[in-house]
Amino acid sequence: MKVNRKLLPIKLHYFLFMAALGPILPQLPLLGKDIGISAIVMGTVTGILPFTFLLTKPFFGLLIDVYRQWRKPIFLFLIFVMTLSFCGIYFVPSRQTAKFEFDFIDYTFWNACGKTVFPVVCNSSCLPKSLVLMASVKNEQSLYQLCLTPQTHFLANLSKCSFVCVEDPDNGLYSSFTFWSFIIFMSVGTIGFNVVNSISDAICFDIVEDQSSYGNQRLWGSIGFGFAGLISGYIIDMFSKTSANYVPAFVIMTLFSILDLFVCAKFIELPVMEAPKNIFNDLKVLLTNVHVVTFITFTVLAGMLDGLIIYFLFWYLEDLAVQTGTTQVKLIEGLTLAAETIGAEALFFLISGKILQRLGHVHTFTMCFMSYALRLALISAAPSPWWFLPIEFFMQGPTFALTYTAIVAYANELAPPGMSATMQGIASGMGDGAGYAVGSVVGGLFYRYLGGKATFQTFTWVALFCGIMHFILHASVLKRKRNAIRPDYEEID
């Protein structure tokens, strides 16, 4: 078999770059959870971040195009900053919470506490071990006294109760150095990843002669992501005792990033990236097209569904592991990553072109929503975390891989002459930006108030509704308006 040596560097870059991110990206919400960040706050932060992609992607594209002699240093600098930021998360200090022990002579009731109190979570000798008590501690000149609410009168033999209390983890968390250093490192690293990923795709399209072979190059990124995620999950489980030890994940990320920097510096030449000249005028023209507006809307909805899975799949997996008493959670997460990327995702990147030719772009996009509905339903019905492996193995392909390819191809079909790049930029920004943001924020709210199972069940119905509406709109209203808006519009359904 003849090997195209010209394409080896871009394949190797995709493999190393995504292998560096495999151990870290899926764990970011869990790293936040470990320092006490709630699902709502984490969802809000990860929901705001995608909006920055709408600004940073074109900005760095323009920067690289204007300062052409600095293209490679800027690209390498972005990879370096991304790596440095994610490594910085490891050095974020954990918050130290105070611990107090009280016997029956050390408590008073709430109305006698005054204002010098802070919240604590307590276990009591008068309570079952599975129950905890919310209370406060009064601090006057370093003398501490437990303050109980009137509802604690129900405790039997209160005068004989002893209490062991720890400071409420939420107390002062969101104004702490720990919280803000984690958020800054996570934000800079995530933005860096998305910008580098966008530039990498531009490099790939410039190098390959046949644009349909893009999937064959991008496939190696999926393999690298899954491979490193699997190895990382196994090693984390091997080194973890009472709590997860993420040191192996950071070490693996750093090693692959260093190798990627070497490959990019030594073997890859960056293309000249053209910056948009009349972006606002282009947007005005595009957004007057009803097909474009419909496409953008459903691209955001697809991004929303994928965003929920990206940000909350492992969160739900760990909660389900606690409920079912499942161990080796990090190994399961690593196997899940490998199942996603090396399984059906790789297959569907290879055959997506044939599916589009057979079904058309519209019907393929409709099928993607139906596939998301099935995937989310299966996740919500999984009796244990081990069931996530076959679900993700088979469903990542017809959801993520096929949706990604369908959006890129569909955007090209809908773009007016000369505006293909603009349309691709809008599609990417709205899906990865606005879509992920909505999925993260709404998913966080639902997860907080409904729980993981109900959240995935709710989004199942949302995906099903999106698929039905997409089919109905294109079979009725948009079909009648097609030729009136685009005389040269090709039959794509």
Buried (B, 14 or more C-beta within 10 A) or exposed (E): EEEEEEBEBBBBBBBBBBBBBBBBBBBBBBBBBBBBBBBBBBBBBBBEBBEBBBEBBBEBBBBBBEEEEEBBEBBBEBBBBBBBBBBBBBEBEEBEBEEBEBEBEBBEEBEEBEEEBBBBBBBBEBBEEEEBBBBBBBBEEEEBBBBBBEEBEEBEEBEEBBBBBBBBBEBBBBEBEBBEBBBBBBBBBBBBBBBBBBBBBBBBEEBBEEEEBBBBBBBBBBBBBBBBBBBBBBBBBEEBEEEBBBEBBBBBBBBBBBBBBEBBEEEBEBBEBEEBEEEEEBBEEBEEBBBBEBBBBBBBBBBBBBBBBBBBBBBBBBBBBEEEEBEBBBBBBBBBBBBBBBBBBBBBBBBBBEBBEEBBBBBBBBBBBBBBBBBBBBBBEBEBBBBBBEBBBBBBBBBBBBBBBBBBBBBBBBBBEEBBBBBBBBBBBBBBBBBBBBBBBBBBBBBBEEBBBEBBBBBBEBBBEBBBBBBEBBBEEBEEBBEEEBEEBEEBB
